[in-house]
């Protein structure tokens, strides 16, 4: 995207990626988790609108940001992401995704009591087999040549970045549905990945049905990580969306 001249900023939410904070010791609420995105939006110049892109669980971060700052956001792009609607609590679709994840082997879910919180916090940790067979299964050309689900290099990198994260289900279940007046006023795009096993295509279609979007774009052959398995196709779609607002 940068090579095409677009201004891009990729942020790590709290306790994810390069952010060193730990879940649940230092990040125990969704507001804390979402803080880097909130700071970015609040710091954006007046009159300048952002196009936000969210992947997977990040779709909920987009949804709540669009509800809080509709005047600062031109569009939200949901990349095989949890997309809330204006009828149900933000936790509604996440509960269905959790059911899909619970069918995976080599996945660890824990219910933890956190000081200062009235509800327990559910944390989730993906093992390397889950990454290889259910999240990154289409991420390298070695699939065709060596019958592998993922290259050793990709898997090693992914494993090094994996840490427990939280679903914040109890907290999100208490939030009211997002509003048509605020969240509903912002353009939405959905990039559907048809070979995603974590958020299956039928669940993605259900979210689109419950919350109509400006446009649906499908990446054929993309798994849960299209930025790796179909990076050029993803960039092309993002560039197309950006050009709508140029």
Helices and strands as residue ranges (DSSP letters): G 2-4, H 30-33, H 35-43, E 50-55, H 58-68, G 70-72, E 73-79, H 91-101, E 107-112, E 121-126, H 128-130, I 131-135, H 142-146, H 152-161, E 165-166, H 169-173, G 183-185, E 187-193, H 201-210, E 215-219, H 226-229, H 231-244
